Amino acid sequence: MQLVIRSSQILTGGRFIPADIAISGSIISSIEPYKSLDSAIDMGNMKIVPGFVDLHSDAIEKEIEPRPGARFPLKAAVMNLDKKLGLSGITTMFHAVGFNDEELTKNRRGTEKSAELVNEIYFSNKRFLNVDNYIHTRFEITSRSSINTVKKLISEHKINMLSLMDHSPGQGQFKTLESWKKYHLSAYSFDIENIEKYIEKKLSSDKTGIVEELVKFARSYNIPVLSHDDDCKEKLNTLKNLGITFSEFPLSIEVAEYAKSLNISTGMGAPNVVRGGSQSGNIAAKELISKNLCDYLCSDYHPSSMLLAPYKLQEDLNIPLEKGLQLVSTNPAQLAGLKDRGIIAIGKKADLIVIDESYTPNIVFTIKNGKPIYNGINNDKQVLNHALL
């Protein structure tokens, strides 16, 4: 059965045009002149754009543990977040699942709990979830106790991306010991005596060997390798030689410029754009975007920012909405090697979202693989009836 959806503003070929989209199965079968097809779901002047592709989000952590110590079952958390992703316009999600040092294994991002989460997402995605839920494993480079588990998950094809984290004090995200302690004492169960021992061990760890081993293993499975919170050219040189292709959240214009000179793609957080700056006091994403030093945006920790960020860029930097939307759909899809999505074109996946701008940008209808998975237009009987078919 063919599904037809219509609007006077469909983003295709880099611009908004009036058109009818015909969907056969999970694929866009044709894009026809406006009002030329019968039995269309007519969205009027609401915008139809590609579904968002989110390469990095740890929103699942908040779904599992919304308050410290208040944990919920993994199955329910994964299922509920999947629904929220649909109404946020995210049709492809890479869950950023962290593997931390053994001292932190009793908390989130411990080896056993993280592996359990990866397995649950992988299993649920095959049978029960609406959007494509993939795994972006974040590996703390001093986490020797995690390396065999991560390699096993890679060999089982349960990991789709790998990023390297170094949360040692004095560099990266935590440039001072005080900022490191402030975060870790609140996020993890440390007392002062144990935290000093942990810092000493972390700073004295040999990181080179474990990083080379894991990156080589991941690349043998054609898994993209990313770096995280890059703060200097020397780190980028080292990581480039290992085979990284992405730099997530570079911490300065100079580092982002150098990454681009090495043909390393750069990504920033959409919440950084929406809020007007970094939550941790690092560089504002808009500074990099204004200088064409950011290739994609990810939701980081706030899925609904994927919709709001392109509008904020239009408002603050006068960036055309068409270009801003590429940062959350076309660009990340291409960078992740997902050539079947991220644009509205014949032969591509029918991953579409409808945006109502009458009050504030709001997603009111989501189609994934040709099937409606979210309908927020409950006062429109035609749309509701089509969605239920």
C-alpha positions in Angstrom: 0.0 0.0 0.0 1.3 3.4 -0.9 1.4 6.3 1.6 1.4 9.8 0.3 2.2 12.9 2.4 2.0 16.5 1.1 3.2 19.9 2.1 3.9 23.3 0.6 7.3 23.2 2.4 9.2 20.0 1.8 13.0 20.1 2.3 14.5 18.3 -0.7 17.5 19.1 -2.8 18.7 21.7 -0.2 15.6 23.9 -0.4 11.9 23.9 0.7 9.5 23.3 -2.2 5.8 22.3 -2.5 5.5 18.6 -3.3 3.8 15.3 -2.7 5.9 12.4 -1.4 4.9 8.9 -2.3 6.2 6.1 0.0 6.2 2.4 -0.9 7.1 0.2 2.0 10.0 1.8 3.8 11.3 3.8 0.8 10.5 7.1 -0.8 9.3 5.9 -4.2 8.7 9.3 -5.9 8.5 13.0 -5.3 5.7 14.5 -7.4 4.3 18.0 -8.1 2.3 19.5 -5.4 -1.3 18.2 -5.1 -0.9 15.8 -8.0 -1.5 12.6 -6.1 -4.7 11.2 -4.6 -5.4 10.3 -0.9 -2.5 12.3 0.5 -2.0 13.3 4.1 -2.0 17.0 3.6 0.2 18.9 6.1 -0.7 22.3 4.7 2.3 24.7 5.1 3.9 22.7 7.9 7.5 21.8 7.1 8.5 18.2 6.2 12.2 17.5 6.8 14.4 14.3 7.1 14.4 12.5 10.4 17.3 13.5 12.7 20.4 11.3 13.0 21.9 11.6 16.5 25.5 10.4 16.7 25.9 10.9 20.4 23.4 11.0 23.3 23.5 9.7 26.8 19.9 10.5 27.4 19.3 6.8 28.2 21.3 7.3 31.5 18.6 9.8 32.7 15.9 7.4 31.6 17.4 4.6 33.7 18.4 6.8 36.7 16.5 10.1 36.7 17.8 10.8 40.2 21.0 9.5 41.9 20.2 6.0 43.2 16.7 5.9 41.7 17.2 3.2 39.0 14.5 1.9 36.8 14.4 -1.4 34.8 16.4 -1.4 31.5 13.7 -2.8 29.3 11.2 0.0 30.4 13.8 2.7 30.1 14.9 1.7 26.6 11.3 1.4 25.4 10.2 4.7 26.9 13.1 6.6 25.5 12.4 5.1 22.1 9.0 6.7 22.2 10.4 10.1 23.2 12.9 9.9 20.4 10.1 9.6 17.9 8.3 12.7 19.2 11.7 14.5 19.2 12.2 13.8 15.5 15.2 11.5 16.1 14.7 8.5 13.8 18.3 7.2 14.1 20.0 7.2 17.5 23.5 6.3 18.6 23.3 5.8 22.3 26.5 6.9 24.0 27.1 4.1 26.5 30.2 4.8 28.6 32.7 2.3 30.0 34.5 3.8 32.9 37.3 2.9 35.3 36.9 0.0 37.6 36.7 2.3 40.6 33.4 3.6 39.2 31.9 0.2 38.4 29.3 0.5 41.2 27.9 3.5 39.4 26.6 4.2 35.9 29.1 3.6 33.2 30.6 0.6 35.1 31.6 -2.3 32.9 28.9 -4.8 33.8 26.0 -2.3 33.8 27.2 -0.8 30.5 27.5 -4.2 28.8 24.0 -5.1 30.1 22.6 -1.9 28.6 24.3 -2.5 25.2 22.9 -6.0 25.1 19.4 -4.7 26.0 19.4 -2.0 23.3 20.7 -4.4 20.7 18.1 -7.0 21.5 15.2 -4.6 21.8 16.1 -2.8 18.6 15.7 -6.0 16.6 12.1 -6.6 17.6 10.4 -3.9 19.7 11.7 -0.4 19.0 10.3 2.2 16.6 13.5 4.1 15.6 16.9 2.8 14.8 18.8 2.4 18.1 22.5 1.9 17.6 25.5 1.9 20.1 28.2 4.5 20.4 30.6 3.1 23.0 32.5 5.7 24.9 35.7 4.1 26.3 37.6 5.8 29.2 41.2 5.2 28.1 42.4 4.1 31.6 39.6 1.5 31.9 41.7 -1.6 31.6 39.0 -3.7 33.2 36.6 -2.9 30.4 38.7 -3.6 27.3 37.9 -7.3 26.9 34.2 -6.7 27.4 34.2 -3.9 24.8 36.2 -6.1 22.3 33.7 -8.9 22.8 30.8 -6.6 22.1 32.5 -5.4 19.0 33.1 -8.9 17.8 29.4 -9.6 18.3 28.6 -6.6 16.1 26.7 -4.8 18.9 28.8 -1.7 18.8 28.5 0.8 15.8 30.9 3.6 16.9 33.7 3.9 19.4 35.0 7.1 21.0 37.9 7.6 23.3 37.5 9.6 26.5 40.2 10.9 28.8 38.7 12.4 31.9 42.0 12.8 33.8 42.3 16.1 35.7 44.3 18.8 34.2 43.4 18.4 30.6 40.4 18.1 28.3 37.1 18.9 29.9 38.6 19.2 33.3 41.4 21.7 33.0 41.8 22.1 36.8 41.8 19.6 39.6 39.1 21.6 41.3 36.7 21.3 38.4 37.4 17.6 38.2 36.6 17.0 41.9 33.5 19.2 41.7 32.0 17.0 39.0 33.2 13.6 40.2 32.3 14.1 43.9 28.7 14.9 42.8 28.4 12.2 40.1 30.0 9.3 41.9 30.3 7.9 45.4 33.7 9.0 46.5 35.1 10.1 49.8 38.1 12.4 50.0 40.6 9.7 50.9 39.6 7.4 48.0 39.4 10.1 45.4 43.0 11.1 46.0 44.2 7.5 45.5 42.1 7.3 42.4 43.5 10.5 40.9 47.1 9.3 41.6 46.4 6.0 39.9 44.7 7.6 36.9 47.4 10.1 36.3 50.1 7.5 36.5 48.4 5.0 34.1 50.1 4.1 30.8 47.3 5.0 28.3 49.1 4.5 25.0 49.1 0.7 24.8 45.5 0.2 25.7 44.3 2.8 23.2 46.4 1.4 20.3 45.1 -2.1 21.1 41.4 -1.1 21.1 41.5 1.3 18.2 43.2 -1.3 16.0 40.6 -3.9 17.0 37.7 -1.6 16.3 39.1 -0.6 12.9 39.4 -4.3 12.0 35.6 -4.3 12.2 35.3 -1.1 10.2 33.9 0.8 13.2 34.4 4.6 13.1 36.6 5.8 15.9 36.1 9.2 17.5 38.0 11.3 20.0 36.4 13.4 22.8 37.1 16.8 24.3 40.2 17.5 22.3 42.2 20.3 23.8 45.5 20.4 21.8 47.1 19.7 18.5 49.5 17.1 20.0 46.5 15.0 21.0 45.0 15.2 17.6 48.2 14.2 15.9 48.5 11.1 18.1 44.8 10.2 17.6 44.9 10.8 13.8 47.9 8.4 13.5 45.8 5.8 15.3 42.9 6.2 12.9 40.3 8.5 14.4 38.0 10.3 11.9 35.8 12.5 14.2 36.6 15.0 17.0 33.7 15.4 19.3 33.4 18.7 21.2 36.8 20.3 20.4 37.5 22.8 23.2 38.8 25.7 21.1 38.7 27.3 17.7 42.4 26.5 17.2 41.9 22.8 17.9 38.8 22.6 15.6 40.8 24.4 12.8 43.6 21.9 13.2 41.2 19.0 13.2 39.7 20.2 9.9 43.2 20.6 8.4 43.8 16.9 9.2 40.4 16.0 7.5 39.0 15.1 10.9 35.2 15.8 11.1 34.0 17.9 14.1 30.8 17.7 16.1 29.3 19.7 18.8 26.2 19.5 21.1 22.9 20.9 20.0 22.1 21.9 23.7 25.2 24.1 23.6 23.6 26.0 20.6 20.1 26.2 22.2 21.5 27.4 25.6 23.9 29.9 24.0 27.0 28.2 25.4 28.7 25.2 27.0 27.3 23.8 30.2 30.9 23.2 31.4 32.2 26.6 30.4 34.0 25.5 27.2 33.7 27.1 23.8 30.2 27.9 22.4 29.2 25.8 19.5 28.0 28.8 17.7 31.6 30.2 17.5 32.7 27.1 15.6 29.6 27.0 13.4 30.0 30.6 12.4 33.5 29.7 11.2 32.4 26.5 9.4 34.3 24.4 11.9 31.4 22.2 13.0 30.2 19.4 10.7 27.3 18.1 12.8 25.3 18.5 15.9 24.3 15.8 18.4 21.8 15.9 21.2 24.5 15.0 23.8 22.0 14.8 26.8 18.9 16.6 25.5 17.1 15.0 22.5 14.6 17.9 21.9 17.6 20.3 21.2 18.0 18.6 17.8 14.9 20.5 16.6 15.6 23.7 18.4 19.2 24.2 17.4 18.7 24.9 13.7 16.1 27.5 14.5 18.5 29.1 17.1 21.2 29.2 14.5 18.8 31.0 12.1 17.9 33.5 14.8 21.4 34.2 16.1 23.7 33.7 13.1 21.2 34.2 10.2 22.1 30.7 9.0 19.4 29.5 6.6 17.1 26.9 8.2 17.9 24.5 5.3 21.6 24.6 6.2 21.0 24.3 10.0 18.8 21.2 9.5 21.7 19.5 7.6 23.7 19.6 10.8 21.2 17.3 12.4 20.2 15.0 9.5 22.2 15.0 6.3 25.7 15.6 7.6 25.7 13.1 10.5 24.1 10.4 8.3 26.8 10.8 5.7 29.6 10.9 8.3 28.3 7.7 9.9 28.3 6.0 6.5 24.4 5.7 6.5 23.9 6.5 2.9 20.2 5.5 2.9 18.9 8.3 5.1 19.4 11.9 6.1 17.8 13.4 3.0 14.4 13.4 1.3 15.1 11.8 -2.1 13.8 9.0 -4.2 15.2 5.6 -3.1 16.1 6.8 0.4 14.5 5.7 3.7 11.1 7.3 4.4 12.3 8.8 7.7 10.3 12.0 7.8 9.2 14.5 10.4 6.6 17.3 10.2 7.3 20.6 12.0 4.5 23.0 13.1 5.9 26.5 13.6 2.7 28.2 14.6 3.8 28.8 18.2 7.3 27.4 18.7 9.0 24.8 16.5 7.2 21.6 17.4 7.3 18.1 15.8 3.7 16.9 15.3 4.2 13.8 13.1 7.0 11.3 12.6 7.4 8.6 10.0 10.1 6.0 10.3 10.7 3.4 7.6 7.4 4.5 5.9 5.3 4.0 9.0 3.9 6.7 11.3 5.3 6.2 14.8 4.2 9.5 16.3 1.1 11.6 15.7 0.5 14.8 17.6 -2.2 16.2 15.4 -5.1 14.8 17.2 -7.5 17.4 16.0 -7.0 16.4 12.3 -9.1 13.3 11.6 -7.5 12.6 8.2 -3.9 12.5 9.7 -5.1 10.5 12.6 -6.9 7.9 10.5 -3.9 7.5 8.1 -1.6 7.1 11.1 -3.7 4.2 12.4 -3.7 2.3 9.2 
